[in-house]
Amino acid sequence: MEWTELHDLNLCEEVLVVEPWKHPYRSKERGDSWNEIANNLNASDHPTFKVSKRSVRDRLTLLQQKYKAKMRKEEAASGIDCQETKLGKVLEEIIEKEKAATDARSLQDDNKKTEKAAAEEHRNRAVERLGETKKRNAEKQDEKAQTAKKGRRSTSEVVQFLKEKSERESVLRKEDLELRRKELSQKEDMMKMLAQQQQQQTQLMLCLLAKGQNKNS
């Protein structure tokens, strides 16, 4: 099929209707859009088309390249004011809409990346906080265990001290009782000795008195 300006204009108008750029590049939906454009053109009576989705896509790409080259040339040549054709206006509209859709999709992708990075950062912080919490809990458990161990050791030491104190006091009480028994025994022996001495003195005095009475008689 030979492309004429009328073919190109119909192609561009059909592209504006279907808007294949609404879908991501190389996506199935975008391929379906080009297939829809080709089918719609093939159903046209005036002019007639015999195209495929690839041929219409390649033709539009070629038209865009030629239009951009023409615009760069006109911008470089100062003082030249070229009147825009209908096909040029349609191509300009297609280029602007396609660029806007691409920019919007890029911005959306950047936002998704940013959100993903923020979510990952949030997750990492949450994991870090969880790790710190577990560490603090482990330290608290260890501290409690150490405190309990010290408490058990202190209780054991107190019990041992009280036991030793009781044993010492028992020994002292026994020694005190033994000492008192000895003192009591010594007092008893002394009293017996004094009683014997007194008895002996009494007997001696009685003997002396008896002797004195015998002499007087």
Helices and strands as residue ranges (DSSP letters): H 5-18, G 20-22, H 28-42, H 53-76, H 86-216
